[in-house]
Amino acid sequence: MYWKKMRNYLTREMAEVIDWLSANKFSLNISQTEYMSDTDEDDSTDCFKIKVNGNHIERALSYKFLGVIQ
């Protein structure tokens, strides 16, 4: 039940982000967008699928830190 509520919450929040981006003449490349979870529970991945405009955002298992330019 927890994961379903979290998925629904994140889907709604992502819709608001997309609306804000659109209103400010930006866009989000969904095909290059991923999310990370800090849980070790493997069963969460099956029920934790976030959709944005009908497209699923994939889960990333690792990331590469590219640094900060100052």
Residue, then its C-alpha position, 0 to 999 in steps of 0.5 A: m500500500y505504501w508504494k502505491k501511495m508513493r507512486n501516485y504522489l510522485t506521478r502527480e508531482m511530476a505532472e506539476v513539474i512538467d506543467w511548470l516547465s511548459a509554462n516557462k518554455f522548458s521541456l523534460n527529455i523523458s527518455q533520458t530521465e531516471y529515478m533512484s530509490d534508496t531502498d533495498e527492497d526488490d519488490s518495490t521496483d515492480c509496483f513503483k513505476i512512475k508515468v509522465n505523459g504516458n511514458h514510464i520513467e526508468r529506475a537507475l541502479s547507479y549514477k555517475f557524478l560529473g562534478v561541479i563547474q565553478 
